[in-house]
Amino acid sequence: MATHCVERMAPQVKELYISCNRSQAFYNQFDCALISDERADFQGPLAGVEAMAGHCKTEFLFLAPCDTPQLPLDLAQRLLTALQHKPGANISYARTVQREHYLCALMRGSCLATVSDFLDTGERAVRLWYGQQGAVSVDFSDTAEAFININTMTDVMVTAE
């Protein structure tokens, strides 16, 4: 899964990081930096965003889950276009007819400083933090199949059909 995701994301970014809290030996095969959560007990995706905050030196952070191996090759560009058209928004994320895809997102680097305070309140819900950031959803219904989540061998078989 991770290989497919890296292959699809790498052409869309200048630098690629992998947020991982285990299996570092596996992820070392990808020529990129590995980042682990600073908080204990695997506190969710926002803990990974928090860990990235100290490493992000660019204007934007592009976020995508590794269990979505068919991500659109224009995902970052479409999310960037949405942020450029909505200056008050700090985050843009993908949406299809089926659901919101909060972990397929582009964030302004300037908003990353707020994630620690949010997590310190005990909240973990990505959508709640996004709400505080004036997030905007971007319609990807034209490529909805690209957001299929694959977590099991059954998912792999169904997707291959």
Backbone bond lengths (Angstrom), bond angles and torsions (degrees), N, CA, C in turn:
res aa  C-N    CA-C-N  psi(-1)  N-CA   C-N-CA  omega(-1)  CA-C   N-CA-C  phi
1 M - - - 1.446 - - 1.528 111.59 -
2 A 1.301 115.44 -50.30 1.463 119.84 -176.58 1.522 111.20 -59.87
3 T 1.326 117.17 -37.18 1.462 120.41 -179.79 1.514 110.67 -59.51
4 H 1.324 116.86 -46.64 1.466 120.63 179.57 1.521 110.97 -62.25
5 C 1.301 116.48 -42.75 1.458 120.33 -179.03 1.531 110.60 -64.36
6 V 1.316 116.79 -45.12 1.466 120.47 178.51 1.524 110.09 -60.59
7 E 1.328 117.31 -43.49 1.465 121.02 179.83 1.521 112.10 -61.62
8 R 1.317 117.50 -33.06 1.461 120.68 -178.16 1.527 112.26 -86.05
9 M 1.323 117.00 -30.09 1.467 120.07 -178.67 1.522 113.19 -84.57
10 A 1.318 117.43 -39.34 1.468 121.43 -173.18 1.532 113.67 -51.41
11 P 1.339 119.44 -43.37 1.462 118.34 179.91 1.540 113.55 -68.59
12 Q 1.323 117.03 -12.75 1.462 120.86 -176.05 1.530 113.17 -95.11
13 V 1.336 117.28 -6.26 1.466 120.73 -175.14 1.528 110.98 -134.55
14 K 1.336 115.31 161.82 1.467 120.16 175.99 1.520 111.10 -83.50
15 E 1.321 116.69 -38.42 1.459 122.53 179.43 1.513 109.07 -130.97
16 L 1.321 116.34 140.27 1.459 120.82 -179.37 1.525 109.49 -118.50
17 Y 1.317 115.50 130.51 1.460 123.13 176.02 1.523 107.73 -120.86
18 I 1.311 116.14 149.98 1.458 120.55 173.89 1.518 107.74 -118.18
19 S 1.317 115.41 124.45 1.458 121.34 175.19 1.521 107.09 -89.21
20 C 1.332 115.71 114.81 1.466 119.47 -179.07 1.519 109.61 -147.26
21 N 1.309 115.24 140.32 1.459 121.22 -179.58 1.521 112.50 -108.95
22 R 1.299 116.22 -3.20 1.463 122.30 176.84 1.530 107.46 -155.94
23 S 1.294 116.50 171.86 1.477 123.13 179.50 1.530 113.13 60.14
24 Q 1.333 117.07 32.58 1.458 120.12 179.89 1.531 112.03 -57.88
25 A 1.323 117.20 -35.86 1.468 120.00 179.60 1.528 110.48 -59.05
26 F 1.319 117.17 -40.09 1.463 120.88 177.37 1.525 110.72 -65.33
27 Y 1.321 116.97 -48.29 1.464 121.04 -175.97 1.521 113.30 -70.03
28 N 1.323 118.41 -16.88 1.465 121.52 177.30 1.525 112.53 -62.74
29 Q 1.338 117.68 -19.74 1.460 120.21 179.53 1.525 112.08 -65.53
30 F 1.316 116.81 -22.08 1.456 121.02 179.15 1.523 107.38 -89.67
31 D 1.263 116.83 129.83 1.461 120.93 -174.65 1.526 110.52 -76.94
32 C 1.337 115.16 71.51 1.465 120.11 179.07 1.528 109.34 -155.22
33 A 1.310 115.11 165.72 1.466 120.18 -179.08 1.526 110.78 -73.90
34 L 1.324 115.47 143.78 1.461 121.92 175.98 1.523 108.13 -105.21
35 I 1.325 115.83 133.21 1.460 122.53 -178.84 1.525 108.13 -121.32
36 S 1.318 116.84 133.29 1.470 121.63 177.13 1.520 109.59 -113.78
37 D 1.327 115.31 152.34 1.467 120.72 178.09 1.522 110.45 -57.03
38 E 1.311 115.58 145.20 1.460 121.16 174.68 1.525 110.72 -86.00
39 R 1.321 116.83 -22.54 1.466 122.37 179.27 1.521 109.93 -89.67
40 A 1.305 115.60 147.89 1.466 120.97 178.46 1.529 110.86 -80.11
41 D 1.299 115.79 164.12 1.465 123.25 169.69 1.523 115.01 70.60
42 F 1.312 118.88 29.69 1.468 122.17 172.69 1.528 112.21 44.42
43 Q 1.294 117.28 74.44 1.459 121.88 -172.43 1.524 114.64 -90.67
44 G 1.302 117.43 22.31 1.445 120.93 171.51 1.516 114.47 100.34
45 P 1.329 115.36 177.15 1.463 121.14 -175.30 1.529 114.49 -57.97
46 L 1.313 117.00 -34.83 1.467 118.00 -179.05 1.524 112.25 -66.89
47 A 1.321 117.82 -25.55 1.466 120.03 174.81 1.528 109.67 -66.22
48 G 1.319 116.91 -34.21 1.464 120.86 174.59 1.515 111.49 -67.87
49 V 1.334 116.49 -40.28 1.467 120.84 176.27 1.526 109.34 -62.34
50 E 1.320 116.29 -42.71 1.467 120.81 178.60 1.532 110.56 -59.54
51 A 1.322 117.19 -44.22 1.463 120.84 179.45 1.526 111.23 -63.58
52 M 1.317 116.65 -35.30 1.466 121.21 178.92 1.522 112.33 -70.47
53 A 1.312 117.01 -26.98 1.469 120.89 -175.29 1.524 111.84 -53.05
54 G 1.306 117.11 -38.88 1.455 120.37 -179.48 1.516 114.37 -75.00
55 H 1.320 116.78 -12.63 1.463 121.38 -177.67 1.524 112.81 -107.13
56 C 1.302 117.27 -17.89 1.463 121.31 -176.12 1.531 109.59 -76.84
57 K 1.320 115.86 111.26 1.467 121.56 -179.47 1.527 111.29 -109.38
58 T 1.305 115.87 9.43 1.458 120.66 -178.38 1.524 110.17 -107.72
59 E 1.309 115.18 172.15 1.463 120.17 -179.32 1.525 112.06 -68.46
60 F 1.333 116.38 -27.59 1.460 120.85 -176.08 1.529 111.54 -132.78
61 L 1.328 114.76 152.69 1.462 122.81 171.89 1.527 106.92 -119.28
62 F 1.320 116.44 122.11 1.461 123.54 178.18 1.521 106.95 -97.57
63 L 1.307 116.88 127.43 1.459 123.15 -173.88 1.525 109.59 -121.48
64 A 1.336 116.35 134.01 1.465 120.33 175.67 1.523 108.91 -152.85
65 P 1.335 117.21 143.70 1.468 120.67 179.26 1.529 110.84 -80.51
66 C 1.327 116.57 149.72 1.472 119.20 -178.34 1.528 112.38 -83.27
67 D 1.324 117.93 -2.32 1.466 119.20 177.63 1.528 111.79 -99.38
68 T 1.318 115.40 20.00 1.464 122.27 176.19 1.530 106.79 -127.07
69 P 1.335 117.19 77.05 1.465 121.07 -168.26 1.526 116.70 -77.49
70 Q 1.323 118.11 -2.35 1.459 119.91 -177.53 1.527 112.01 -112.64
71 L 1.312 117.13 28.05 1.461 121.45 -177.37 1.525 111.54 -51.22
72 P 1.336 116.98 143.46 1.464 119.92 178.59 1.530 111.18 -60.19
73 L 1.311 116.06 141.73 1.461 120.56 179.46 1.524 112.37 -72.49
74 D 1.322 116.54 -11.22 1.469 120.17 176.99 1.529 111.83 -110.69
75 L 1.323 117.06 17.78 1.466 121.84 -177.02 1.524 111.71 -56.36
76 A 1.320 118.03 -53.17 1.468 121.08 -177.58 1.524 111.24 -61.25
77 Q 1.324 116.91 -42.59 1.467 119.85 -177.93 1.522 111.76 -64.95
78 R 1.307 117.50 -42.26 1.467 120.12 179.89 1.525 111.23 -67.59
79 L 1.334 116.67 -37.10 1.464 119.71 177.12 1.527 110.38 -68.12
80 L 1.329 117.07 -38.18 1.466 121.21 177.59 1.523 110.96 -64.72
81 T 1.309 117.30 -43.71 1.464 121.13 178.60 1.522 110.45 -57.47
82 A 1.315 117.08 -41.30 1.472 120.85 178.81 1.523 110.93 -62.55
83 L 1.330 117.68 -42.68 1.470 120.27 179.12 1.526 111.32 -67.26
84 Q 1.309 116.96 -35.10 1.464 120.32 178.93 1.522 111.59 -67.16
85 H 1.323 116.52 -30.21 1.461 120.78 179.57 1.523 113.01 -87.76
86 K 1.310 117.15 -8.43 1.464 121.19 179.54 1.532 107.96 -134.01
87 P 1.333 116.83 80.22 1.467 121.12 -174.84 1.528 114.63 -57.80
88 G 1.308 119.29 -26.21 1.461 121.73 -179.73 1.517 113.91 -77.91
89 A 1.319 116.72 -12.14 1.467 120.86 -179.40 1.524 109.94 -86.93
90 N 1.312 116.37 138.39 1.467 121.66 176.61 1.517 112.82 -100.57
91 I 1.332 116.02 -15.16 1.464 120.75 -176.59 1.525 109.03 -141.20
92 S 1.326 116.26 138.72 1.464 121.03 168.53 1.526 106.48 -123.01
93 Y 1.325 115.52 143.19 1.468 120.09 -178.37 1.519 109.69 -141.25
94 A 1.321 115.83 158.40 1.457 122.09 -176.57 1.527 111.90 -78.36
95 R 1.333 113.69 147.10 1.461 121.54 176.44 1.523 107.35 -141.76
96 T 1.328 116.34 138.55 1.460 121.55 172.00 1.527 107.31 -121.46
97 V 1.304 116.80 177.00 1.460 120.34 178.18 1.527 110.05 -59.30
98 Q 1.328 116.31 -35.86 1.460 121.18 -176.22 1.527 112.94 -71.13
99 R 1.357 117.42 -39.54 1.458 118.37 -174.17 1.520 112.53 -173.91
100 E 1.329 114.33 174.47 1.460 122.05 173.65 1.529 107.14 -85.61
101 H 1.296 116.82 142.86 1.467 122.54 178.26 1.527 107.06 -117.67
102 Y 1.315 114.62 76.86 1.461 120.88 -172.71 1.519 113.76 -62.41
103 L 1.307 117.82 -25.21 1.462 119.49 -177.54 1.522 113.26 -90.65
104 C 1.309 116.78 4.52 1.464 122.25 170.01 1.520 104.77 -107.33
105 A 1.324 115.75 92.47 1.459 119.76 -167.67 1.522 112.77 -146.46
106 L 1.313 114.15 160.23 1.458 122.53 171.92 1.516 106.71 -125.81
107 M 1.332 116.08 129.35 1.468 121.36 -175.42 1.516 110.04 -122.88
108 R 1.313 115.42 141.42 1.462 118.87 170.68 1.529 107.17 -69.48
109 G 1.304 116.75 134.91 1.454 121.02 179.84 1.513 112.45 -57.22
110 S 1.323 116.30 -29.18 1.467 120.67 -177.60 1.525 113.13 -66.00
111 C 1.316 118.56 -22.99 1.471 120.08 -178.70 1.525 112.60 -85.88
112 L 1.310 117.55 -11.39 1.463 120.56 -176.05 1.523 112.86 -64.75
113 A 1.316 116.92 -25.42 1.467 120.69 -179.74 1.523 112.37 -65.36
114 T 1.327 117.49 -17.98 1.464 120.47 -176.70 1.527 113.79 -87.98
115 V 1.324 117.53 -14.55 1.466 119.62 -173.49 1.532 112.09 -67.74
116 S 1.320 118.58 -34.65 1.473 120.36 179.42 1.520 111.44 -62.84
117 D 1.327 116.36 -46.00 1.466 119.65 178.67 1.523 110.82 -61.91
118 F 1.323 116.91 -39.60 1.459 121.00 178.30 1.525 110.34 -61.33
119 L 1.315 117.29 -47.99 1.468 121.14 179.73 1.524 111.52 -65.09
120 D 1.316 116.87 -33.53 1.469 120.53 179.00 1.526 112.43 -63.42
121 T 1.332 117.84 -21.25 1.469 120.88 177.75 1.525 111.80 -77.22
122 G 1.334 116.56 -10.05 1.459 120.58 -177.74 1.519 112.92 98.08
123 E 1.306 117.27 -8.32 1.471 120.93 178.13 1.519 110.03 -74.47
124 R 1.326 116.38 150.35 1.456 121.98 177.70 1.529 111.61 -133.86
125 A 1.329 117.53 -10.34 1.466 121.31 -173.65 1.528 111.54 -70.76
126 V 1.318 115.33 118.68 1.458 121.77 179.90 1.526 110.36 -57.43
127 R 1.327 116.71 -44.90 1.469 119.56 -176.18 1.522 112.15 -62.20
128 L 1.330 117.91 -32.29 1.466 120.10 178.47 1.526 111.25 -68.99
129 W 1.324 117.08 -42.78 1.467 119.80 177.40 1.525 110.03 -65.60
130 Y 1.331 116.32 -40.59 1.458 120.01 177.24 1.525 110.70 -59.13
131 G 1.319 116.61 -40.77 1.461 120.48 178.34 1.514 111.87 -58.32
132 Q 1.313 116.92 -38.92 1.463 121.09 177.80 1.528 111.93 -68.55
133 Q 1.310 116.58 -21.44 1.463 121.35 -176.68 1.527 112.96 -97.18
134 G 1.323 117.01 6.15 1.461 119.70 -179.25 1.522 111.91 64.98
135 A 1.307 116.47 38.64 1.467 121.49 -176.65 1.521 111.72 -63.29
136 V 1.311 114.84 148.40 1.455 122.00 178.05 1.534 108.00 -123.56
137 S 1.333 115.97 137.01 1.465 119.61 177.64 1.525 109.56 -90.62
138 V 1.315 115.29 149.71 1.458 122.25 -179.38 1.524 107.44 -121.19
139 D 1.324 116.20 127.48 1.459 121.19 -176.22 1.529 111.34 -74.19
140 F 1.308 115.52 120.23 1.458 123.23 175.92 1.524 110.24 -118.54
141 S 1.322 117.50 28.14 1.466 120.56 -178.77 1.522 111.77 -60.74
142 D 1.334 116.76 -25.36 1.461 120.27 178.83 1.527 112.37 -69.89
143 T 1.325 116.71 -16.00 1.467 121.14 178.31 1.529 110.39 -131.53
144 A 1.319 116.99 36.75 1.469 121.71 -174.73 1.524 112.69 -55.48
145 E 1.329 117.63 -34.42 1.464 120.53 -179.29 1.533 111.95 -64.20
146 A 1.305 117.53 -20.66 1.469 121.44 179.48 1.527 112.44 -70.56
147 F 1.317 116.84 -14.25 1.464 121.00 -176.58 1.528 112.88 -102.94
148 I 1.319 116.40 14.86 1.458 120.21 177.62 1.522 108.89 -63.33
149 N 1.314 114.57 129.37 1.460 122.33 -177.81 1.522 108.58 -92.37
150 I 1.326 116.99 126.71 1.460 121.27 -177.18 1.521 109.45 -119.09
151 N 1.338 115.60 115.99 1.463 120.82 -178.71 1.519 114.15 -125.19
152 T 1.331 117.10 -14.72 1.464 120.42 -176.77 1.525 109.96 -134.02
153 M 1.322 116.61 167.13 1.465 120.48 175.70 1.525 110.80 -63.39
154 T 1.322 117.44 -32.45 1.463 120.54 176.00 1.522 109.68 -61.64
155 D 1.324 117.11 -43.30 1.467 120.93 177.46 1.530 110.57 -59.64
156 V 1.328 116.57 -40.72 1.464 120.95 179.37 1.519 109.81 -62.40
157 M 1.321 117.21 -45.48 1.465 121.66 -178.59 1.527 111.24 -64.27
158 V 1.322 116.75 -43.60 1.463 120.87 179.93 1.523 110.10 -63.82
159 T 1.306 117.39 -41.64 1.461 121.90 -178.87 1.520 111.13 -67.74
160 A 1.316 117.53 -34.55 1.463 121.83 -178.75 1.521 112.41 -69.65
161 E 1.333 117.46 -22.45 1.475 121.09 -176.89 1.499 112.30 -72.46
